């Protein structure tokens, strides 16, 4: 069996430790669900509940049951995949297992990060064996905490109390890290349970992991595509793990949070040179060129233009126009990946601007006038100068503000 032998080889050839996030006593920073306790790294005592966040908890799983599955294909749809389609896919020749999950992307410090919401008791059978067999990892996810792939933890920086914010808005979901545990290659950086998925606004059950066991995944791609239709994306996860995306599949960005209204249904193709080509219908309906104070002509997302104009007008009204150099405006809408990655930034949606580039390079404190920063924040922007890895030229929309 092709996939079983690969797992056996991995088990013999490598040891990867699952790190359980410990905290002494209760988490001191509340999430929107106000967690009340957290298990220690040694695991909960038999008479203690492992639930850290009761308002976001689901049934706590017991010991793992069933077969470990390979993760070969990801089906991603804008809408919930119907039970009928899932049943048809499950019955296709060569399909040995399926797991329905929810998937979305959240904007964290200038880049989009994939998060999945799952049933911990069944999804664990599709995780790498190191994670699959750790009862406490899935108890913590069920108890309202997040499990983060240790290879992706830089994308989701935790604060001093062990919480990560899944979004750029100040009131975005703030979830306690329960474990750093390996996840299926190419799938996502973080895993939460379905209650968190619902609160974050994920489309329930819009994704499906498919295992093809002993046959090559490409042999079932076309049969699956016939079932789900052209609007869904069918991607090979082994290709995604190696290259960051499957170049043969249409890419879809499903963004949650306030900014999702500005992004809408975003489908694109990668061009192989770091640029992308969004669907022409999306560009024509979302991207506009307009005049704004100080900068003059800008090309941005039409939803952002009113608040960008208002922020810049307030800068002018407060006598601070000279603090922004229009010659050092580095643009707004850039349909491309973040350099040297296959991740999108908010520039790909036209919802970010770069200002005063010369004195505000990445990793520096920058020279941005702090009053200007406060003006932009009041008008619904996040400033990159506050990030763990600073980007002080960067302002991105994190909420929609309509001028009065």
C-alpha positions, 0 to 999 in steps of 0.5 A: 500500500503506497501511503501506508508504507510512506507513513511507516517510513516516516515513523521509523526515520523521524521523530517529531515532538508534539509540544503542548502549550502549558500555562500556570493556572488560568489564562490571564487574557480572555478570548471572546469566549472568556476561557476559564482554565487551561490544562498543564503540559502533563495533561489534565488529572482524571478528575479535572476537565480539559476544557479551557474555553467552555463557551467554545467547547465541543464534545471531548474525544477519547482515545483515537479510533479507526484507520490513519488516512493519507491526505492527498486531495483538498476540495475547496468550495465557496459554499457548504459541500452537500451531503450528497456530493460528499457521499458520491466522492466517498464512493469513487474508485480509489477513494479510501477516506474523506473528512469534511472540514471548514476552511478560511483565511485570516489576515495576520500581520500583512499575510493571509493564513489558512485556518481550518475548523474541524471535528477533533475526534475524526479529523485527527485520523488525517493528521500526521501520526505524531499528532493523531495519537496525542489525545491531549492535542485533540482534547485541547482543540475540543476544549476551545484552544487552537493547535498550530503547526510548529513549522508555521508558528511564525505566521501566528505569533502568540502574545505573552499569555499564549493567545493568538489573534486570528485576524487583524481587527482588534476584536478578532478571535483571540484563541489560546494556543493549546498545542504546537502539533504537526498538521497535514502538509500543505493544508493549514497553519492552525486548527480550531473546532467548529464552534470557533469556526462558526464564530469566525464566520467560516462557511461550514463544511466548505472543504473536504480532505480526500485520501486515495490510499494505494492509487495516485491522487491524479487518477481521481481528480477528474471524477471528483471535479465532475461531482463538485463542478467547476466552481470548486477547486480540487488540489493535490496536497502533495504538490501544495506541500512542495510548491505552496500551491497546485498550479493546475488548480484554480486558487480561491481565497475565502477571507473571514472577518470584516474585510471579507465584505471587500474581498468577496469571492476571490478566485485567481491563477498563479502566473509562475513569476510571483504575480497572480491573475484574479478573475477579470470579473472580480477586478472589474467589480472591486478595483477602481482608480480614484483621486484622494488627498496628498497621493493623487490618483490611486488604484485600490479596492472600491470599498476602501477608497472612502475611508482612505480619502477621509483619513488623508483629508484629516491628515491635511486638515490637521496640518500634517500633509507634509509628513506624507511624501506622495513621491514615496507612495508605493501603491495599493493594488498589487496582484502578486504573492508576498515575495518568496512565498505563495501567500497573498497580502492585502495588496492583492485585494487592493485593501492596503497602502504603502507610504513613505517607503524610504524611511520605513523599511521592514524590520525597523521602527520607521519614521512614520508620524505617530499622529498620522498613524492614529488618524489611520487607525481611527479610520479603520486601518492597521499599521504594520509598525505594530507587528512582531516583524515590523512593516512601518510603511504599511497600512491595511484596512481591518474594518469598514468605516463609512464617513458620515 
